[in-house]
């Protein structure tokens, strides 16, 4: 990523609410309190889409698959995809009065038993990647992820162990990291794979961010990127009028019409999926992902303009 692109992403992120503190907490209670107040929903909205992609991969490979969740925080996407939980269930759990008096260590013990009590899909494994050591540690303690990597690939390279772990991944997913990460992170991840063994990549990207440079970088590793047309996905409500107005300005500057989407007070994301051309030849993204199977709470059908 060159300096101009980095500055562009940084200036865009400057208008968004700063949630750094909640990602650095020892447990997810603040995360769900703060984001819950903004109706944060993207893991739940993304899950049915990603499960369709996962099921296609499982059929193709004839075995369970390994998923790398980039920007996994406390393992929330894994909780939804593996256990069938909703973001609302998690939010209500962490808001419950009996849990407020617990220390983080005791809460982790309760959570480990809680998640173990739900039926779990055994045909997928999750690897979490995040800059927050606290979030990764918690997700590991409670069993939401199978392995965790604490590294910022915008400024660091994969070390030997991390490279080995990543090299076994079948699908890289991101439900909100793009913008905080650039093509540099994707390029570093893809270095872990020998030619001909690249993973599929699925990214939910807020419409304020241009995915072009990332798609081009991914393309240099032999993957072709498709966008799911005519569908957008709700992430969360805007923090305030200033965040809304600045976002509308940025989206309109990209030539995108926010009417009926961001103008309704919520962030919208698009889905980009990158795969080897041979896989695209067998089934397009529209063949794999059926919008009718996506939750009506967050998927909005219509023109992308």
Buried (B, 14 or more C-beta within 10 A) or exposed (E): BEEEBEEBBEEBEEBBEEBEEBBBBBBBBBBBEBBBEBBBBBBBBBBBBBBBBBBBBBEBEEEBBBBBBBBBBBBBBBBBBBBBBBBBBBBEBBEEEEBEEBEBEEBBBBBBEBBEEEEEBEEBBBBBBBBBEBBBBBBBBBBBBBBBBBBEBBEEEBEEEBBEBBBBBBBBBBBBBBBBBBBBBBBBBBBBBEEEEBBBBBBBBBBBBBBEBBBEBBEEBBBBBBBBEEBBBBBBBBBEEEBBEBBBEBBEEEEBEBEEBBEBEBBBBBBBBBBBEEBBEEEBBEEBBEBEEBBEEBBBEEEBE
